[in-house]
Amino acid sequence: MKLPLLSDRDLSRQITLKESDLERQIADYLALDSWYVRHFELNYSERKQRSVGEKGMPDLLCLRYHALPGWANLLWIECKRPGGPVSRWQREWKERERRRGATVLLMGIDFEPSIDGFVEWYEKSGLQARYLRLGGRPKTA
């Protein structure tokens, strides 16, 4: 018995990646290269009457400490599902922090909105400390 073939359109309806899926994939991948990844979101505490985070701040803060005390790599990543909108606040935050010297990435702008898109960016970034093989992907770096 032959199974019916699904068109790309049918497949895209069946497989819907959420931002949280992409965040987890990126965090897991970076952890293999000694990164420490934390998820941030803008929260307001009624009890304490203050906010944690800034409007437009990316979802992920990624740190990799070095043997020399006080030295680390720092990477901010805003995850977006394919087709997810980037707000004006996110664009402004990115540009402000980049002017300060930060590495800030917006998924869908700086790389394709997928784990493969991030891995391609990462392999070319100069930040990769060791070669990591993802699935059946050939080495590109």
C-alpha positions as CSV (number, residue, x, y, z in Angstrom):
1,M,0.0,0.0,0.0
2,K,1.4,3.4,-1.0
3,L,1.2,6.3,1.4
4,P,0.0,9.6,-0.1
5,L,2.7,12.2,-0.7
6,L,2.4,15.4,1.2
7,S,3.0,18.7,-0.5
8,D,5.3,21.3,1.2
9,R,2.2,23.3,2.1
10,D,0.7,20.3,3.9
11,L,3.9,19.7,5.7
12,S,4.2,23.3,6.8
13,R,0.7,23.0,8.3
14,Q,1.7,19.9,10.3
15,I,5.0,21.1,11.6
16,T,4.8,24.4,13.4
17,L,7.9,25.4,15.4
18,K,7.4,27.6,18.4
19,E,9.9,30.2,19.6
20,S,10.4,28.0,22.7
21,D,11.4,25.1,20.5
22,L,14.0,27.2,18.7
23,E,15.3,28.6,22.0
24,R,15.8,25.1,23.4
25,Q,17.6,23.9,20.3
26,I,20.0,26.8,20.3
27,A,20.6,26.5,24.1
28,D,21.3,22.8,23.8
29,Y,23.6,23.3,20.8
30,L,25.6,26.1,22.5
31,A,25.9,24.1,25.7
32,L,27.9,21.5,23.8
33,D,30.4,24.3,23.1
34,S,30.7,25.4,26.8
35,W,28.1,28.2,26.7
36,Y,25.8,29.0,29.7
37,V,22.4,30.1,28.3
38,R,19.7,31.9,30.2
39,H,16.2,32.8,29.0
40,F,15.0,36.4,29.7
41,E,11.6,38.0,29.4
42,L,10.3,41.3,30.5
43,N,8.5,40.8,33.8
44,Y,6.8,43.3,36.1
45,S,6.4,42.6,39.8
46,E,3.4,44.2,41.5
47,R,4.7,43.4,44.9
48,K,8.2,44.9,44.3
49,Q,7.0,47.6,41.9
50,R,9.8,47.1,39.4
51,S,10.6,45.5,36.1
52,V,13.2,42.9,35.3
53,G,14.6,43.3,31.8
54,E,14.1,46.0,29.2
55,K,11.6,46.4,26.5
56,G,13.0,44.9,23.3
57,M,15.6,42.8,25.1
58,P,16.4,39.4,23.4
59,D,15.1,36.1,24.8
60,L,18.5,34.5,25.3
61,L,21.7,35.6,27.0
62,C,24.5,33.3,26.3
63,L,27.8,33.4,28.2
64,R,31.0,31.4,27.8
65,Y,33.6,32.0,30.5
66,H,37.3,31.9,29.9
67,A,40.1,30.7,32.1
68,L,41.3,34.3,32.6
69,P,39.1,35.8,35.4
70,G,36.8,38.5,34.2
71,W,36.8,37.4,30.5
72,A,33.9,35.9,28.7
73,N,32.1,35.7,25.4
74,L,28.6,37.2,25.5
75,L,25.9,36.7,22.9
76,W,22.3,38.0,22.8
77,I,19.8,36.1,20.7
78,E,16.1,37.0,19.9
79,C,14.3,33.9,18.7
80,K,11.5,34.1,16.2
81,R,9.5,31.3,14.6
82,P,9.6,31.4,10.8
83,G,7.6,34.4,9.7
84,G,7.5,35.8,13.3
85,P,7.5,39.6,13.4
86,V,10.4,41.7,14.9
87,S,9.1,44.7,16.9
88,R,10.4,48.2,16.6
89,W,11.6,47.9,20.2
90,Q,13.6,44.8,19.4
91,R,15.3,46.5,16.4
92,E,16.1,49.5,18.5
93,W,17.5,47.5,21.4
94,K,19.7,45.5,19.0
95,E,21.2,48.6,17.4
96,R,21.8,50.4,20.7
97,E,23.6,47.4,22.2
98,R,25.6,46.7,18.9
99,R,26.8,50.3,19.1
100,R,28.1,49.5,22.6
101,G,30.0,46.5,21.2
102,A,27.6,43.6,21.9
103,T,26.8,40.7,19.6
104,V,23.1,40.8,19.2
105,L,21.3,38.4,16.8
106,L,17.7,38.6,15.5
107,M,16.5,35.3,14.1
108,G,15.1,35.8,10.6
109,I,17.3,38.8,10.1
110,D,20.9,37.7,11.0
111,F,20.2,34.1,10.2
112,E,17.5,31.8,8.8
113,P,14.8,31.1,11.5
114,S,15.9,27.5,12.2
115,I,18.6,25.6,14.1
116,D,20.3,25.0,10.8
117,G,20.4,28.7,10.1
118,F,21.9,29.4,13.6
119,V,24.5,26.7,13.2
120,E,25.5,28.1,9.8
121,W,25.9,31.6,11.4
122,Y,27.8,30.1,14.4
123,E,30.2,28.1,12.3
124,K,31.2,31.3,10.4
125,S,31.2,33.6,13.5
126,G,34.6,32.8,14.9
127,L,33.0,32.0,18.3
128,Q,33.0,28.3,17.8
129,A,35.6,26.7,20.2
130,R,35.2,23.1,19.0
131,Y,33.6,21.5,15.9
132,L,30.1,20.2,16.7
133,R,28.3,17.9,14.3
134,L,24.6,18.4,14.0
135,G,22.7,15.4,12.7
136,G,24.0,14.4,9.2
137,R,25.4,17.8,8.4
138,P,28.8,17.9,6.7
139,K,31.5,20.1,8.3
140,T,31.3,23.6,6.8
141,A,33.8,25.4,9.0
